[in-house]
Amino acid sequence: MAPISTATENDGAQLAAALRASAIVLAAGLSRRMGPQNKLLLPMEGEPLVRRAVGRVLGVGFVEVVVVLGHAADEVGHALAGLRVRTVLNAEYASGQVSSVRTGLAALAEPVDAVLVCLGDQPLLTSDDLRAVLGAYATRPHGSILVPFRGDRRGNPVMIDAGSARETLEHGTNFGCRHFIDRHPERVYRWQAPSDHYVRDVDEPADYQALVGGRAP
């Protein structure tokens, strides 16, 4: 879909609705900085963080949603029981996020215009926040990859066009979307996000306590 330079909010919603997009949710990490607990299984408002995050993605209406599992795959998979998603296992999850991104991209089965790459540990993101990303992507003034920023802080999720996703997979196993984005800044649209939901995640116990306690970290 060609970028549109001027559009009303309603136009953006209509263009986003016409956009064929898939979503990948990364839920394979070791969660080392959280200590003995797997951050994705921590409760927030009555459900595990990962189920909350995936549920928000499902509320948008993507063509397909793939969740990449790795560390504690059985427990994380159980937390997603009953959700209409497809899970895939990244056997190399200990090597880092790049391998999970590549596993998710390789698992996509439906032809789409773009892919949203989400993290499983951003519990403040809502379905409306994700729809805002699609709307911004559909009306972007330039580029083919959207990266949200809050001021100078880089956030997530990232939206990447299908062609760039394929090019990413054509590189070696240590090459992921972040590498591709850094190598091709001319393709990137830096979207100023409307809230800090896009830059808040859960890495350490203090992050989790700040979220459940309603305090900024």
C-alpha positions in Angstrom: 0.0 0.0 0.0 1.4 3.4 -1.0 1.9 5.9 1.8 -0.5 8.8 2.0 0.7 12.2 2.9 -2.5 13.8 4.1 -5.5 12.1 5.6 -8.2 12.7 8.2 -8.4 10.5 11.3 -11.4 8.8 9.6 -9.5 8.2 6.4 -6.7 6.7 8.5 -9.1 4.3 10.1 -10.6 3.3 6.8 -7.1 2.7 5.3 -6.0 0.7 8.3 -9.1 -1.5 8.0 -8.2 -2.2 4.4 -4.6 -3.1 5.3 -3.8 -6.8 5.3 -1.5 -7.3 8.2 -0.3 -10.2 10.4 1.1 -9.9 14.0 3.9 -11.7 15.7 4.1 -11.7 19.5 7.5 -12.4 21.0 7.1 -14.5 24.2 10.3 -16.7 24.2 12.8 -14.7 26.3 14.7 -15.9 29.4 13.3 -13.2 31.6 16.7 -13.1 33.4 16.3 -9.6 35.0 13.1 -10.5 36.7 14.8 -13.1 38.9 13.2 -16.4 39.5 9.8 -15.4 38.1 8.9 -15.5 34.5 7.7 -12.0 33.8 5.2 -13.2 31.2 3.3 -15.2 33.8 3.0 -12.4 36.3 -0.6 -11.4 37.0 -2.0 -8.1 36.0 -5.7 -7.4 36.5 -6.4 -11.0 36.9 -4.5 -12.5 33.9 -0.9 -13.3 33.0 0.9 -10.5 31.3 1.4 -12.6 28.1 -2.3 -13.4 27.9 -3.2 -9.8 28.4 -0.8 -8.7 25.6 -1.9 -11.4 23.2 -5.6 -10.6 23.9 -5.0 -7.0 22.9 -3.5 -8.1 19.7 -6.4 -10.4 18.9 -8.8 -7.5 19.5 -7.5 -5.7 16.4 -8.4 -8.3 13.8 -5.1 -9.3 12.2 -5.1 -11.8 9.3 -3.1 -14.2 11.6 -1.4 -13.9 15.0 1.7 -16.0 15.7 3.2 -16.2 19.2 6.8 -17.3 19.5 7.5 -19.5 22.5 10.9 -20.6 23.9 11.8 -20.3 27.6 9.1 -22.0 29.8 7.2 -22.8 26.6 4.8 -25.2 28.2 3.8 -22.7 31.0 3.5 -19.8 28.6 1.6 -21.8 26.1 -0.8 -22.9 28.9 -1.4 -19.3 29.8 -2.6 -18.7 26.2 -5.0 -21.7 26.2 -8.2 -21.0 24.3 -6.9 -18.0 22.4 -7.2 -18.1 18.6 -3.4 -17.9 17.9 -0.8 -20.1 16.4 2.2 -20.8 18.6 5.7 -21.8 17.3 8.7 -22.8 19.2 12.0 -21.1 18.8 14.5 -23.8 19.8 17.3 -21.2 19.8 15.6 -18.8 22.1 18.6 -18.6 24.4 20.5 -16.8 21.7 18.4 -13.7 22.0 15.5 -11.9 20.4 16.8 -12.0 16.8 16.2 -15.7 16.6 12.6 -15.3 17.9 11.9 -12.5 15.3 13.2 -14.7 12.5 11.2 -17.7 13.8 8.0 -15.6 13.8 8.5 -14.2 10.4 9.3 -17.6 8.9 6.1 -19.0 10.5 3.7 -16.6 8.8 1.5 -18.3 6.3 -0.8 -15.7 4.9 0.0 -13.1 2.2 -0.1 -9.7 3.8 1.0 -6.1 3.2 2.8 -5.7 6.5 3.7 -7.4 9.8 3.4 -6.0 13.3 6.2 -7.3 15.6 5.0 -7.1 19.2 6.6 -7.8 22.6 4.8 -10.0 25.1 5.8 -7.7 28.1 4.0 -4.4 27.3 0.9 -4.7 29.4 -0.2 -1.1 29.0 -0.8 -1.4 25.3 -4.4 -1.6 24.4 -6.2 -2.7 21.2 -6.8 0.9 20.4 -3.1 1.6 20.8 -2.3 -1.1 18.2 -5.0 0.2 15.9 -3.3 3.6 16.1 -0.1 2.0 14.9 -2.0 0.5 11.9 -3.6 3.9 11.2 -0.3 5.7 11.4 1.3 3.1 9.1 -1.5 3.4 6.6 -1.2 7.2 6.4 2.6 7.4 6.8 4.2 10.3 4.8 7.2 8.2 3.8 9.1 5.0 4.3 7.8 1.4 4.5 8.7 0.6 8.2 7.1 2.3 11.2 9.0 2.7 14.5 7.1 4.4 17.4 8.9 7.0 19.4 7.9 8.9 22.5 10.1 11.9 22.3 13.6 10.4 21.8 12.7 7.1 23.3 12.3 4.2 20.8 9.3 2.0 21.4 7.4 -1.0 20.2 5.6 -2.6 18.4 7.3 -2.1 15.0 5.5 -2.4 11.8 7.4 -3.6 8.8 6.3 -4.1 5.2 6.2 -7.6 3.8 9.1 -7.0 1.4 11.4 -5.9 4.2 10.4 -8.9 6.2 11.3 -11.2 3.4 14.6 -9.4 2.9 15.3 -9.8 6.6 14.9 -13.6 6.4 17.2 -13.7 3.4 20.1 -12.6 5.6 22.0 -14.8 7.9 20.6 -16.3 11.1 22.1 -13.5 13.3 20.2 -10.8 11.3 16.8 -9.5 12.6 14.4 -6.7 12.0 16.4 -4.3 14.3 19.5 -4.9 12.1 17.5 -4.3 9.0 16.0 -1.1 10.3 19.4 0.2 11.4 20.8 -0.7 8.0 18.0 1.0 6.0 17.1 4.3 7.9 15.7 5.7 4.6 12.8 3.2 4.9 11.9 4.2 8.4 9.1 6.5 9.5 9.6 7.7 13.1 6.1 7.9 14.4 5.6 10.1 17.5 3.3 7.9 19.6 0.4 9.5 21.5 1.2 7.9 24.9 4.0 6.2 26.9 2.3 2.8 26.5 4.6 2.2 23.6 7.8 2.6 25.6 6.8 0.9 28.9 7.6 -2.8 29.4 8.4 -5.2 32.2 12.1 -6.2 32.6 12.8 -5.9 36.3 10.7 -6.3 39.5 10.6 -2.5 39.9 9.0 -2.2 36.4 6.3 -4.6 37.4 5.7 -3.0 40.8 5.4 0.4 39.2 2.8 -0.9 36.7 0.6 -2.7 39.2 1.0 0.1 41.7 0.2 2.8 39.2 3.5 4.6 39.7 5.9 5.7 37.0 9.2 3.8 37.2 
